[in-house]
Amino acid sequence: MQLWQVERPSEQALASKQPFCLDTLRFEQWLQFIFVERMMWLIDQRQALPEQFGLAPMCEESFVARGIDGRRLSVLLKRLDEALSAG
């Protein structure tokens, strides 16, 4: 989708307390710099992975509002949502 970015958002933007950092980041930024990094850390530390997500609906809502076709990513995130929810 060519939405991944090289430059990291500011620490202030990453420190948002809003779900998905809605007030400071776009969904793909949150996915790249918060979600993926956190999941990698949990895996590296052999920690339990979270069991509840809502990534696919958030993806759909975010991209539709911006006129971006995010269906392929949404399908992948739905599978991840289901896999993690299943334990």
PDB file with SEQRES, HELIX, SHEET and CRYST1 records, atoms N, CA, C and O in Angstrom:
SEQRES   1 A   87  MET GLN LEU TRP GLN VAL GLU ARG PRO SER GLU GLN ALA          
SEQRES   2 A   87  LEU ALA SER LYS GLN PRO PHE CYS LEU ASP THR LEU ARG          
SEQRES   3 A   87  PHE GLU GLN TRP LEU GLN PHE ILE PHE VAL GLU ARG MET          
SEQRES   4 A   87  MET TRP LEU ILE ASP GLN ARG GLN ALA LEU PRO GLU GLN          
SEQRES   5 A   87  PHE GLY LEU ALA PRO MET CYS GLU GLU SER PHE VAL ALA          
SEQRES   6 A   87  ARG GLY ILE ASP GLY ARG ARG LEU SER VAL LEU LEU LYS          
SEQRES   7 A   87  ARG LEU ASP GLU ALA LEU SER ALA GLY                          
HELIX    1 AA1 GLU A   11  LEU A   14  1                                   4    
HELIX    2 AA2 PRO A   19  CYS A   21  5                                   3    
HELIX    3 AA3 PHE A   27  TRP A   30  1                                   4    
HELIX    4 AA4 LEU A   31  VAL A   36  3                                   6    
HELIX    5 AA5 GLU A   37  ASP A   44  1                                   8    
HELIX    6 AA6 LEU A   55  ALA A   65  1                                  11    
HELIX    7 AA7 ARG A   71  SER A   85  1                                  15    
CRYST1    1.000    1.000    1.000  90.00  90.00  90.00 P 1           1          
ATOM      1  N   MET A   1       0.816  -1.201   0.000  1.00  0.00           N  
ATOM      2  CA  MET A   1       0.000   0.000   0.000  1.00  0.00           C  
ATOM      3  C   MET A   1       0.856   1.260   0.000  1.00  0.00           C  
ATOM      4  O   MET A   1       0.349   2.366  -0.181  1.00  0.00           O  
ATOM      5  N   GLN A   2       2.142   1.084   0.202  1.00  0.00           N  
ATOM      6  CA  GLN A   2       3.097   2.180   0.203  1.00  0.00           C  
ATOM      7  C   GLN A   2       2.771   3.233   1.265  1.00  0.00           C  
ATOM      8  O   GLN A   2       2.917   4.431   1.025  1.00  0.00           O  
ATOM      9  N   LEU A   3       2.333   2.782   2.426  1.00  0.00           N  
ATOM     10  CA  LEU A   3       2.015   3.695   3.517  1.00  0.00           C  
ATOM     11  C   LEU A   3       3.034   3.629   4.651  1.00  0.00           C  
ATOM     12  O   LEU A   3       3.010   4.452   5.566  1.00  0.00           O  
ATOM     13  N   TRP A   4       3.929   2.642   4.585  1.00  0.00           N  
ATOM     14  CA  TRP A   4       4.969   2.517   5.614  1.00  0.00           C  
ATOM     15  C   TRP A   4       5.873   3.724   5.480  1.00  0.00           C  
ATOM     16  O   TRP A   4       6.111   4.196   4.369  1.00  0.00           O  
ATOM     17  N   GLN A   5       6.375   4.225   6.574  1.00  0.00           N  
ATOM     18  CA  GLN A   5       7.244   5.384   6.493  1.00  0.00           C  
ATOM     19  C   GLN A   5       8.571   5.118   7.192  1.00  0.00           C  
ATOM     20  O   GLN A   5       8.671   4.270   8.078  1.00  0.00           O  
ATOM     21  N   VAL A   6       9.565   5.852   6.777  1.00  0.00           N  
ATOM     22  CA  VAL A   6      10.904   5.695   7.327  1.00  0.00           C  
ATOM     23  C   VAL A   6      11.053   6.542   8.585  1.00  0.00           C  
ATOM     24  O   VAL A   6      11.608   6.091   9.587  1.00  0.00           O  
ATOM     25  N   GLU A   7      10.561   7.752   8.524  1.00  0.00           N  
ATOM     26  CA  GLU A   7      10.720   8.675   9.644  1.00  0.00           C  
ATOM     27  C   GLU A   7       9.733   8.355  10.762  1.00  0.00           C  
ATOM     28  O   GLU A   7       8.527   8.253  10.540  1.00  0.00           O  
ATOM     29  N   ARG A   8      10.263   8.204  11.945  1.00  0.00           N  
ATOM     30  CA  ARG A   8       9.461   7.891  13.127  1.00  0.00           C  
ATOM     31  C   ARG A   8       8.731   9.151  13.596  1.00  0.00           C  
ATOM     32  O   ARG A   8       9.317  10.233  13.617  1.00  0.00           O  
ATOM     33  N   PRO A   9       7.449   9.018  13.974  1.00  0.00           N  
ATOM     34  CA  PRO A   9       6.741  10.175  14.541  1.00  0.00           C  
ATOM     35  C   PRO A   9       7.415  10.635  15.834  1.00  0.00           C  
ATOM     36  O   PRO A   9       8.214   9.906  16.421  1.00  0.00           O  
ATOM     37  N   SER A  10       7.093  11.815  16.257  1.00  0.00           N  
ATOM     38  CA  SER A  10       7.685  12.354  17.482  1.00  0.00           C  
ATOM     39  C   SER A  10       7.289  11.504  18.690  1.00  0.00           C  
ATOM     40  O   SER A  10       6.263  10.824  18.678  1.00  0.00           O  
ATOM     41  N   GLU A  11       8.104  11.554  19.712  1.00  0.00           N  
ATOM     42  CA  GLU A  11       7.797  10.824  20.941  1.00  0.00           C  
ATOM     43  C   GLU A  11       6.483  11.317  21.543  1.00  0.00           C  
ATOM     44  O   GLU A  11       5.747  10.536  22.146  1.00  0.00           O  
ATOM     45  N   GLN A  12       6.189  12.584  21.387  1.00  0.00           N  
ATOM     46  CA  GLN A  12       4.927  13.142  21.881  1.00  0.00           C  
ATOM     47  C   GLN A  12       3.742  12.501  21.161  1.00  0.00           C  
ATOM     48  O   GLN A  12       2.747  12.152  21.796  1.00  0.00           O  
ATOM     49  N   ALA A  13       3.842  12.346  19.857  1.00  0.00           N  
ATOM     50  CA  ALA A  13       2.767  11.714  19.086  1.00  0.00           C  
ATOM     51  C   ALA A  13       2.598  10.252  19.481  1.00  0.00           C  
ATOM     52  O   ALA A  13       1.476   9.753  19.555  1.00  0.00           O  
ATOM     53  N   LEU A  14       3.698   9.572  19.733  1.00  0.00           N  
ATOM     54  CA  LEU A  14       3.652   8.157  20.106  1.00  0.00           C  
ATOM     55  C   LEU A  14       3.146   7.948  21.531  1.00  0.00           C  
ATOM     56  O   LEU A  14       2.716   6.848  21.879  1.00  0.00           O  
ATOM     57  N   ALA A  15       3.192   8.984  22.347  1.00  0.00           N  
ATOM     58  CA  ALA A  15       2.797   8.870  23.753  1.00  0.00           C  
ATOM     59  C   ALA A  15       1.315   9.139  23.983  1.00  0.00           C  
ATOM     60  O   ALA A  15       0.877   9.200  25.132  1.00  0.00           O  
ATOM     61  N   SER A  16       0.546   9.297  22.936  1.00  0.00           N  
ATOM     62  CA  SER A  16      -0.883   9.554  23.075  1.00  0.00           C  
ATOM     63  C   SER A  16      -1.553   8.501  23.955  1.00  0.00           C  
ATOM     64  O   SER A  16      -1.166   7.333  23.942  1.00  0.00           O  
ATOM     65  N   LYS A  17      -2.539   8.917  24.704  1.00  0.00           N  
ATOM     66  CA  LYS A  17      -3.296   7.996  25.559  1.00  0.00           C  
ATOM     67  C   LYS A  17      -4.597   7.532  24.894  1.00  0.00           C  
ATOM     68  O   LYS A  17      -5.315   6.695  25.441  1.00  0.00           O  
ATOM     69  N   GLN A  18      -4.889   8.074  23.727  1.00  0.00           N  
ATOM     70  CA  GLN A  18      -6.105   7.704  23.001  1.00  0.00           C  
ATOM     71  C   GLN A  18      -5.937   6.315  22.370  1.00  0.00           C  
ATOM     72  O   GLN A  18      -4.829   5.953  21.977  1.00  0.00           O  
ATOM     73  N   PRO A  19      -7.023   5.533  22.268  1.00  0.00           N  
ATOM     74  CA  PRO A  19      -6.919   4.252  21.560  1.00  0.00           C  
ATOM     75  C   PRO A  19      -6.400   4.480  20.135  1.00  0.00           C  
ATOM     76  O   PRO A  19      -6.843   5.397  19.443  1.00  0.00           O  
ATOM     77  N   PHE A  20      -5.470   3.646  19.714  1.00  0.00           N  
ATOM     78  CA  PHE A  20      -4.859   3.730  18.388  1.00  0.00           C  
ATOM     79  C   PHE A  20      -4.171   5.077  18.143  1.00  0.00           C  
ATOM     80  O   PHE A  20      -3.866   5.411  16.998  1.00  0.00           O  
ATOM     81  N   CYS A  21      -3.927   5.839  19.184  1.00  0.00           N  
ATOM     82  CA  CYS A  21      -3.322   7.186  19.068  1.00  0.00           C  
ATOM     83  C   CYS A  21      -4.093   8.034  18.049  1.00  0.00           C  
ATOM     84  O   CYS A  21      -3.504   8.769  17.256  1.00  0.00           O  
ATOM     85  N   LEU A  22      -5.405   7.913  18.091  1.00  0.00           N  
ATOM     86  CA  LEU A  22      -6.261   8.593  17.109  1.00  0.00           C  
ATOM     87  C   LEU A  22      -6.022  10.089  17.015  1.00  0.00           C  
ATOM     88  O   LEU A  22      -6.208  10.690  15.957  1.00  0.00           O  
ATOM     89  N   ASP A  23      -5.612  10.683  18.113  1.00  0.00           N  
ATOM     90  CA  ASP A  23      -5.437  12.127  18.114  1.00  0.00           C  
ATOM     91  C   ASP A  23      -4.083  12.580  17.567  1.00  0.00           C  
ATOM     92  O   ASP A  23      -3.888  13.768  17.313  1.00  0.00           O  
ATOM     93  N   THR A  24      -3.139  11.638  17.381  1.00  0.00           N  
ATOM     94  CA  THR A  24      -1.808  12.056  16.956  1.00  0.00           C  
ATOM     95  C   THR A  24      -1.245  11.288  15.761  1.00  0.00           C  
ATOM     96  O   THR A  24      -0.321  11.773  15.108  1.00  0.00           O  
ATOM     97  N   LEU A  25      -1.776  10.109  15.460  1.00  0.00           N  
ATOM     98  CA  LEU A  25      -1.228   9.280  14.384  1.00  0.00           C  
ATOM     99  C   LEU A  25      -2.319   8.808  13.435  1.00  0.00           C  
ATOM    100  O   LEU A  25      -3.485   8.701  13.815  1.00  0.00           O  
ATOM    101  N   ARG A  26      -1.931   8.528  12.206  1.00  0.00           N  
ATOM    102  CA  ARG A  26      -2.820   7.824  11.289  1.00  0.00           C  
ATOM    103  C   ARG A  26      -2.766   6.342  11.665  1.00  0.00           C  
ATOM    104  O   ARG A  26      -1.821   5.902  12.319  1.00  0.00           O  
ATOM    105  N   PHE A  27      -3.766   5.581  11.257  1.00  0.00           N  
ATOM    106  CA  PHE A  27      -3.823   4.167  11.634  1.00  0.00           C  
ATOM    107  C   PHE A  27      -2.560   3.420  11.230  1.00  0.00           C  
ATOM    108  O   PHE A  27      -2.020   2.646  12.020  1.00  0.00           O  
ATOM    109  N   GLU A  28      -2.085   3.643  10.012  1.00  0.00           N  
ATOM    110  CA  GLU A  28      -0.904   2.905   9.561  1.00  0.00           C  
ATOM    111  C   GLU A  28       0.340   3.281  10.363  1.00  0.00           C  
ATOM    112  O   GLU A  28       1.235   2.453  10.536  1.00  0.00           O  
ATOM    113  N   GLN A  29       0.407   4.521  10.854  1.00  0.00           N  
ATOM    114  CA  GLN A  29       1.520   4.899  11.719  1.00  0.00           C  
ATOM    115  C   GLN A  29       1.421   4.161  13.053  1.00  0.00           C  
ATOM    116  O   GLN A  29       2.418   3.651  13.565  1.00  0.00           O  
ATOM    117  N   TRP A  30       0.223   4.108  13.606  1.00  0.00           N  
ATOM    118  CA  TRP A  30       0.029   3.372  14.854  1.00  0.00           C  
ATOM    119  C   TRP A  30       0.398   1.909  14.659  1.00  0.00           C  
ATOM    120  O   TRP A  30       1.072   1.315  15.501  1.00  0.00           O  
ATOM    121  N   LEU A  31      -0.043   1.330  13.548  1.00  0.00           N  
ATOM    122  CA  LEU A  31       0.240  -0.074  13.257  1.00  0.00           C  
ATOM    123  C   LEU A  31       1.750  -0.310  13.171  1.00  0.00           C  
ATOM    124  O   LEU A  31       2.262  -1.275  13.739  1.00  0.00           O  
ATOM    125  N   GLN A  32       2.446   0.549  12.478  1.00  0.00           N  
ATOM    126  CA  GLN A  32       3.885   0.388  12.273  1.00  0.00           C  
ATOM    127  C   GLN A  32       4.691   0.669  13.536  1.00  0.00           C  
ATOM    128  O   GLN A  32       5.559  -0.121  13.908  1.00  0.00           O  
ATOM    129  N   PHE A  33       4.413   1.775  14.186  1.00  0.00           N  
ATOM    130  CA  PHE A  33       5.301   2.236  15.250  1.00  0.00           C  
ATOM    131  C   PHE A  33       4.851   1.860  16.665  1.00  0.00           C  
ATOM    132  O   PHE A  33       5.649   1.935  17.599  1.00  0.00           O  
ATOM    133  N   ILE A  34       3.621   1.469  16.833  1.00  0.00           N  
ATOM    134  CA  ILE A  34       3.157   1.054  18.153  1.00  0.00           C  
ATOM    135  C   ILE A  34       2.875  -0.448  18.147  1.00  0.00           C  
ATOM    136  O   ILE A  34       3.512  -1.205  18.879  1.00  0.00           O  
ATOM    137  N   PHE A  35       1.928  -0.873  17.326  1.00  0.00           N  
ATOM    138  CA  PHE A  35       1.473  -2.257  17.352  1.00  0.00           C  
ATOM    139  C   PHE A  35       2.581  -3.248  16.974  1.00  0.00           C  
ATOM    140  O   PHE A  35       2.873  -4.166  17.741  1.00  0.00           O  
ATOM    141  N   VAL A  36       3.187  -3.073  15.823  1.00  0.00           N  
ATOM    142  CA  VAL A  36       4.200  -4.031  15.368  1.00  0.00           C  
ATOM    143  C   VAL A  36       5.387  -4.050  16.328  1.00  0.00           C  
ATOM    144  O   VAL A  36       5.881  -5.118  16.686  1.00  0.00           O  
ATOM    145  N   GLU A  37       5.838  -2.880  16.742  1.00  0.00           N  
ATOM    146  CA  GLU A  37       6.968  -2.836  17.670  1.00  0.00           C  
ATOM    147  C   GLU A  37       6.622  -3.505  19.000  1.00  0.00           C  
ATOM    148  O   GLU A  37       7.439  -4.236  19.560  1.00  0.00           O  
ATOM    149  N   ARG A  38       5.433  -3.260  19.496  1.00  0.00           N  
ATOM    150  CA  ARG A  38       5.017  -3.876  20.766  1.00  0.00           C  
ATOM    151  C   ARG A  38       4.897  -5.394  20.631  1.00  0.00           C  
ATOM    152  O   ARG A  38       5.349  -6.132  21.506  1.00  0.00           O  
ATOM    153  N   MET A  39       4.296  -5.856  19.551  1.00  0.00           N  
ATOM    154  CA  MET A  39       4.152  -7.289  19.338  1.00  0.00           C  
ATOM    155  C   MET A  39       5.521  -7.950  19.207  1.00  0.00           C  
ATOM    156  O   MET A  39       5.731  -9.032  19.754  1.00  0.00           O  
ATOM    157  N   MET A  40       6.436  -7.337  18.509  1.00  0.00           N  
ATOM    158  CA  MET A  40       7.785  -7.892  18.374  1.00  0.00           C  
ATOM    159  C   MET A  40       8.472  -7.964  19.734  1.00  0.00           C  
ATOM    160  O   MET A  40       9.153  -8.945  20.032  1.00  0.00           O  
ATOM    161  N   TRP A  41       8.301  -6.944  20.554  1.00  0.00           N  
ATOM    162  CA  TRP A  41       8.895  -6.946  21.891  1.00  0.00           C  
ATOM    163  C   TRP A  41       8.302  -8.080  22.723  1.00  0.00           C  
ATOM    164  O   TRP A  41       9.038  -8.805  23.393  1.00  0.00           O  
ATOM    165  N   LEU A  42       6.974  -8.241  22.686  1.00  0.00           N  
ATOM    166  CA  LEU A  42       6.331  -9.314  23.443  1.00  0.00           C  
ATOM    167  C   LEU A  42       6.838 -10.685  22.998  1.00  0.00           C  
ATOM    168  O   LEU A  42       7.104 -11.552  23.831  1.00  0.00           O  
ATOM    169  N   ILE A  43       6.969 -10.876  21.712  1.00  0.00           N  
ATOM    170  CA  ILE A  43       7.467 -12.149  21.183  1.00  0.00           C  
ATOM    171  C   ILE A  43       8.917 -12.368  21.617  1.00  0.00           C  
ATOM    172  O   ILE A  43       9.271 -13.452  22.080  1.00  0.00           O  
ATOM    173  N   ASP A  44       9.750 -11.345  21.467  1.00  0.00           N  
ATOM    174  CA  ASP A  44      11.156 -11.468  21.872  1.00  0.00           C  
ATOM    175  C   ASP A  44      11.303 -11.789  23.356  1.00  0.00           C  
ATOM    176  O   ASP A  44      12.205 -12.530  23.748  1.00  0.00           O  
ATOM    177  N   GLN A  45      10.424 -11.234  24.175  1.00  0.00           N  
ATOM    178  CA  GLN A  45      10.475 -11.440  25.614  1.00  0.00           C  
ATOM    179  C   GLN A  45       9.699 -12.678  26.060  1.00  0.00           C  
ATOM    180  O   GLN A  45       9.621 -12.987  27.249  1.00  0.00           O  
ATOM    181  N   ARG A  46       9.135 -13.371  25.090  1.00  0.00           N  
ATOM    182  CA  ARG A  46       8.319 -14.560  25.366  1.00  0.00           C  
ATOM    183  C   ARG A  46       7.173 -14.253  26.333  1.00  0.00           C  
ATOM    184  O   ARG A  46       6.864 -15.031  27.235  1.00  0.00           O  
ATOM    185  N   GLN A  47       6.570 -13.118  26.114  1.00  0.00           N  
ATOM    186  CA  GLN A  47       5.430 -12.683  26.919  1.00  0.00           C  
ATOM    187  C   GLN A  47       4.128 -13.129  26.242  1.00  0.00           C  
ATOM    188  O   GLN A  47       4.097 -13.412  25.044  1.00  0.00           O  
ATOM    189  N   ALA A  48       3.079 -13.183  27.025  1.00  0.00           N  
ATOM    190  CA  ALA A  48       1.758 -13.522  26.475  1.00  0.00           C  
ATOM    191  C   ALA A  48       1.301 -12.413  25.526  1.00  0.00           C  
ATOM    192  O   ALA A  48       1.493 -11.225  25.787  1.00  0.00           O  
ATOM    193  N   LEU A  49       0.703 -12.830  24.436  1.00  0.00           N  
ATOM    194  CA  LEU A  49       0.166 -11.864  23.478  1.00  0.00           C  
ATOM    195  C   LEU A  49      -1.237 -11.458  23.906  1.00  0.00           C  
ATOM    196  O   LEU A  49      -1.964 -12.266  24.483  1.00  0.00           O  
ATOM    197  N   PRO A  50      -1.626 -10.218  23.633  1.00  0.00           N  
ATOM    198  CA  PRO A  50      -2.984  -9.788  23.959  1.00  0.00           C  
ATOM    199  C   PRO A  50      -4.005 -10.670  23.246  1.00  0.00           C  
ATOM    200  O   PRO A  50      -3.733 -11.203  22.171  1.00  0.00           O  
ATOM    201  N   GLU A  51      -5.167 -10.815  23.846  1.00  0.00           N  
ATOM    202  CA  GLU A  51      -6.191 -11.692  23.275  1.00  0.00           C  
ATOM    203  C   GLU A  51      -7.337 -10.948  22.622  1.00  0.00           C  
ATOM    204  O   GLU A  51      -8.131 -11.560  21.907  1.00  0.00           O  
ATOM    205  N   GLN A  52      -7.443  -9.699  22.835  1.00  0.00           N  
ATOM    206  CA  GLN A  52      -8.557  -8.943  22.262  1.00  0.00           C  
ATOM    207  C   GLN A  52      -8.033  -7.780  21.429  1.00  0.00           C  
ATOM    208  O   GLN A  52      -7.261  -6.946  21.903  1.00  0.00           O  
ATOM    209  N   PHE A  53      -8.463  -7.750  20.201  1.00  0.00           N  
ATOM    210  CA  PHE A  53      -8.133  -6.654  19.302  1.00  0.00           C  
ATOM    211  C   PHE A  53      -9.379  -6.243  18.552  1.00  0.00           C  
ATOM    212  O   PHE A  53     -10.430  -6.873  18.668  1.00  0.00           O  
ATOM    213  N   GLY A  54      -9.254  -5.212  17.805  1.00  0.00           N  
ATOM    214  CA  GLY A  54     -10.291  -4.785  16.882  1.00  0.00           C  
ATOM    215  C   GLY A  54      -9.591  -4.091  15.733  1.00  0.00           C  
ATOM    216  O   GLY A  54      -9.991  -3.013  15.293  1.00  0.00           O  
ATOM    217  N   LEU A  55      -8.541  -4.729  15.259  1.00  0.00           N  
ATOM    218  CA  LEU A  55      -7.714  -4.099  14.237  1.00  0.00           C  
ATOM    219  C   LEU A  55      -8.421  -3.953  12.899  1.00  0.00           C  
ATOM    220  O   LEU A  55      -8.339  -2.899  12.269  1.00  0.00           O  
ATOM    221  N   ALA A  56      -9.114  -4.996  12.458  1.00  0.00           N  
ATOM    222  CA  ALA A  56      -9.756  -4.954  11.138  1.00  0.00           C  
ATOM    223  C   ALA A  56     -10.802  -3.841  11.036  1.00  0.00           C  
ATOM    224  O   ALA A  56     -10.773  -3.083  10.067  1.00  0.00           O  
ATOM    225  N   PRO A  57     -11.717  -3.714  11.988  1.00  0.00           N  
ATOM    226  CA  PRO A  57     -12.692  -2.627  11.886  1.00  0.00           C  
ATOM    227  C   PRO A  57     -12.040  -1.245  11.914  1.00  0.00           C  
ATOM    228  O   PRO A  57     -12.476  -0.330  11.216  1.00  0.00           O  
ATOM    229  N   MET A  58     -11.003  -1.106  12.719  1.00  0.00           N  
ATOM    230  CA  MET A  58     -10.306   0.183  12.780  1.00  0.00           C  
ATOM    231  C   MET A  58      -9.622   0.489  11.460  1.00  0.00           C  
ATOM    232  O   MET A  58      -9.632   1.631  10.999  1.00  0.00           O  
ATOM    233  N   CYS A  59      -9.035  -0.516  10.858  1.00  0.00           N  
ATOM    234  CA  CYS A  59      -8.401  -0.359   9.547  1.00  0.00           C  
ATOM    235  C   CYS A  59      -9.429   0.098   8.513  1.00  0.00           C  
ATOM    236  O   CYS A  59      -9.211   1.064   7.782  1.00  0.00           O  
ATOM    237  N   GLU A  60     -10.540  -0.607   8.471  1.00  0.00           N  
ATOM    238  CA  GLU A  60     -11.582  -0.284   7.500  1.00  0.00           C  
ATOM    239  C   GLU A  60     -12.073   1.146   7.684  1.00  0.00           C  
ATOM    240  O   GLU A  60     -12.175   1.906   6.720  1.00  0.00           O  
ATOM    241  N   GLU A  61     -12.372   1.504   8.915  1.00  0.00           N  
ATOM    242  CA  GLU A  61     -12.895   2.846   9.195  1.00  0.00           C  
ATOM    243  C   GLU A  61     -11.882   3.922   8.822  1.00  0.00           C  
ATOM    244  O   GLU A  61     -12.234   4.936   8.220  1.00  0.00           O  
ATOM    245  N   SER A  62     -10.649   3.697   9.175  1.00  0.00           N  
ATOM    246  CA  SER A  62      -9.603   4.681   8.911  1.00  0.00           C  
ATOM    247  C   SER A  62      -9.391   4.896   7.419  1.00  0.00           C  
ATOM    248  O   SER A  62      -9.326   6.033   6.950  1.00  0.00           O  
ATOM    249  N   PHE A  63      -9.284   3.801   6.676  1.00  0.00           N  
ATOM    250  CA  PHE A  63      -8.976   3.930   5.263  1.00  0.00           C  
ATOM    251  C   PHE A  63     -10.172   4.387   4.431  1.00  0.00           C  
ATOM    252  O   PHE A  63     -10.004   5.162   3.490  1.00  0.00           O  
ATOM    253  N   VAL A  64     -11.356   3.927   4.755  1.00  0.00           N  
ATOM    254  CA  VAL A  64     -12.545   4.371   4.017  1.00  0.00           C  
ATOM    255  C   VAL A  64     -12.706   5.876   4.148  1.00  0.00           C  
ATOM    256  O   VAL A  64     -13.006   6.566   3.174  1.00  0.00           O  
ATOM    257  N   ALA A  65     -12.504   6.380   5.360  1.00  0.00           N  
ATOM    258  CA  ALA A  65     -12.643   7.818   5.601  1.00  0.00           C  
ATOM    259  C   ALA A  65     -11.652   8.628   4.767  1.00  0.00           C  
ATOM    260  O   ALA A  65     -11.901   9.795   4.467  1.00  0.00           O  
ATOM    261  N   ARG A  66     -10.532   8.013   4.394  1.00  0.00           N  
ATOM    262  CA  ARG A  66      -9.496   8.706   3.621  1.00  0.00           C  
ATOM    263  C   ARG A  66      -9.504   8.308   2.152  1.00  0.00           C  
ATOM    264  O   ARG A  66      -8.652   8.758   1.386  1.00  0.00           O  
ATOM    265  N   GLY A  67     -10.459   7.467   1.749  1.00  0.00           N  
ATOM    266  CA  GLY A  67     -10.557   7.062   0.348  1.00  0.00           C  
ATOM    267  C   GLY A  67      -9.462   6.101  -0.088  1.00  0.00           C  
ATOM    268  O   GLY A  67      -9.087   6.077  -1.260  1.00  0.00           O  
ATOM    269  N   ILE A  68      -8.948   5.308   0.845  1.00  0.00           N  
ATOM    270  CA  ILE A  68      -7.888   4.343   0.551  1.00  0.00           C  
ATOM    271  C   ILE A  68      -8.494   2.944   0.563  1.00  0.00           C  
ATOM    272  O   ILE A  68      -9.273   2.604   1.454  1.00  0.00           O  
ATOM    273  N   ASP A  69      -8.134   2.142  -0.421  1.00  0.00           N  
ATOM    274  CA  ASP A  69      -8.609   0.757  -0.468  1.00  0.00           C  
ATOM    275  C   ASP A  69      -7.742  -0.085   0.458  1.00  0.00           C  
ATOM    276  O   ASP A  69      -6.633  -0.479   0.096  1.00  0.00           O  
ATOM    277  N   GLY A  70      -8.249  -0.356   1.642  1.00  0.00           N  
ATOM    278  CA  GLY A  70      -7.507  -1.116   2.628  1.00  0.00           C  
ATOM    279  C   GLY A  70      -8.032  -2.524   2.813  1.00  0.00           C  
ATOM    280  O   GLY A  70      -7.759  -3.158   3.832  1.00  0.00           O  
ATOM    281  N   ARG A  71      -8.794  -3.028   1.831  1.00  0.00           N  
ATOM    282  CA  ARG A  71      -9.421  -4.353   1.987  1.00  0.00           C  
ATOM    283  C   ARG A  71      -8.423  -5.481   2.211  1.00  0.00           C  
ATOM    284  O   ARG A  71      -8.651  -6.337   3.066  1.00  0.00           O  
ATOM    285  N   ARG A  72      -7.334  -5.502   1.472  1.00  0.00           N  
ATOM    286  CA  ARG A  72      -6.358  -6.595   1.638  1.00  0.00           C  
ATOM    287  C   ARG A  72      -5.747  -6.573   3.039  1.00  0.00           C  
ATOM    288  O   ARG A  72      -5.606  -7.616   3.678  1.00  0.00           O  
ATOM    289  N   LEU A  73      -5.391  -5.393   3.507  1.00  0.00           N  
ATOM    290  CA  LEU A  73      -4.842  -5.284   4.857  1.00  0.00           C  
ATOM    291  C   LEU A  73      -5.900  -5.637   5.884  1.00  0.00           C  
ATOM    292  O   LEU A  73      -5.598  -6.300   6.876  1.00  0.00           O  
ATOM    293  N   SER A  74      -7.122  -5.212   5.669  1.00  0.00           N  
ATOM    294  CA  SER A  74      -8.208  -5.509   6.594  1.00  0.00           C  
ATOM    295  C   SER A  74      -8.435  -7.014   6.730  1.00  0.00           C  
ATOM    296  O   SER A  74      -8.681  -7.508   7.830  1.00  0.00           O  
ATOM    297  N   VAL A  75      -8.352  -7.739   5.619  1.00  0.00           N  
ATOM    298  CA  VAL A  75      -8.514  -9.197   5.653  1.00  0.00           C  
ATOM    299  C   VAL A  75      -7.411  -9.826   6.505  1.00  0.00           C  
ATOM    300  O   VAL A  75      -7.683 -10.710   7.317  1.00  0.00           O  
ATOM    301  N   LEU A  76      -6.192  -9.381   6.327  1.00  0.00           N  
ATOM    302  CA  LEU A  76      -5.077  -9.908   7.124  1.00  0.00           C  
ATOM    303  C   LEU A  76      -5.248  -9.582   8.607  1.00  0.00           C  
ATOM    304  O   LEU A  76      -5.000 -10.424   9.470  1.00  0.00           O  
ATOM    305  N   LEU A  77      -5.669  -8.366   8.888  1.00  0.00           N  
ATOM    306  CA  LEU A  77      -5.854  -7.976  10.285  1.00  0.00           C  
ATOM    307  C   LEU A  77      -7.019  -8.721  10.921  1.00  0.00           C  
ATOM    308  O   LEU A  77      -6.989  -9.028  12.112  1.00  0.00           O  
ATOM    309  N   LYS A  78      -8.042  -9.011  10.131  1.00  0.00           N  
ATOM    310  CA  LYS A  78      -9.162  -9.807  10.654  1.00  0.00           C  
ATOM    311  C   LYS A  78      -8.681 -11.199  11.041  1.00  0.00           C  
ATOM    312  O   LYS A  78      -9.076 -11.726  12.080  1.00  0.00           O  
ATOM    313  N   ARG A  79      -7.840 -11.790  10.220  1.00  0.00           N  
ATOM    314  CA  ARG A  79      -7.292 -13.114  10.540  1.00  0.00           C  
ATOM    315  C   ARG A  79      -6.447 -13.050  11.809  1.00  0.00           C  
ATOM    316  O   ARG A  79      -6.490 -13.969  12.626  1.00  0.00           O  
ATOM    317  N   LEU A  80      -5.690 -11.990  11.979  1.00  0.00           N  
ATOM    318  CA  LEU A  80      -4.897 -11.806  13.189  1.00  0.00           C  
ATOM    319  C   LEU A  80      -5.807 -11.618  14.397  1.00  0.00           C  
ATOM    320  O   LEU A  80      -5.580 -12.218  15.447  1.00  0.00           O  
ATOM    321  N   ASP A  81      -6.837 -10.788  14.251  1.00  0.00           N  
ATOM    322  CA  ASP A  81      -7.826 -10.612  15.324  1.00  0.00           C  
ATOM    323  C   ASP A  81      -8.395 -11.962  15.764  1.00  0.00           C  
ATOM    324  O   ASP A  81      -8.457 -12.259  16.957  1.00  0.00           O  
ATOM    325  N   GLU A  82      -8.804 -12.766  14.799  1.00  0.00           N  
ATOM    326  CA  GLU A  82      -9.416 -14.061  15.097  1.00  0.00           C  
ATOM    327  C   GLU A  82      -8.413 -15.023  15.733  1.00  0.00           C  
ATOM    328  O   GLU A  82      -8.746 -15.726  16.686  1.00  0.00           O  
ATOM    329  N   ALA A  83      -7.201 -15.055  15.214  1.00  0.00           N  
ATOM    330  CA  ALA A  83      -6.188 -15.968  15.743  1.00  0.00           C  
ATOM    331  C   ALA A  83      -5.837 -15.633  17.199  1.00  0.00           C  
ATOM    332  O   ALA A  83      -5.718 -16.527  18.037  1.00  0.00           O  
ATOM    333  N   LEU A  84      -5.676 -14.360  17.485  1.00  0.00           N  
ATOM    334  CA  LEU A  84      -5.334 -13.970  18.842  1.00  0.00           C  
ATOM    335  C   LEU A  84      -6.511 -14.140  19.794  1.00  0.00           C  
ATOM    336  O   LEU A  84      -6.325 -14.475  20.964  1.00  0.00           O  
ATOM    337  N   SER A  85      -7.712 -13.911  19.297  1.00  0.00           N  
ATOM    338  CA  SER A  85      -8.913 -14.101  20.133  1.00  0.00           C  
ATOM    339  C   SER A  85      -9.134 -15.565  20.472  1.00  0.00           C  
ATOM    340  O   SER A  85      -9.706 -15.890  21.513  1.00  0.00           O  
ATOM    341  N   ALA A  86      -8.678 -16.449  19.586  1.00  0.00           N  
ATOM    342  CA  ALA A  86      -8.841 -17.885  19.805  1.00  0.00           C  
ATOM    343  C   ALA A  86      -7.854 -18.422  20.837  1.00  0.00           C  
ATOM    344  O   ALA A  86      -7.986 -19.549  21.316  1.00  0.00           O  
ATOM    345  N   GLY A  87      -6.863 -17.598  21.171  1.00  0.00           N  
ATOM    346  CA  GLY A  87      -5.867 -18.012  22.163  1.00  0.00           C  
ATOM    347  C   GLY A  87      -4.814 -18.830  21.513  1.00  0.00           C  
ATOM    348  O   GLY A  87      -3.880 -19.277  22.179  1.00  0.00           O  
TER     349      GLY A  87                                                      
END                                                                             
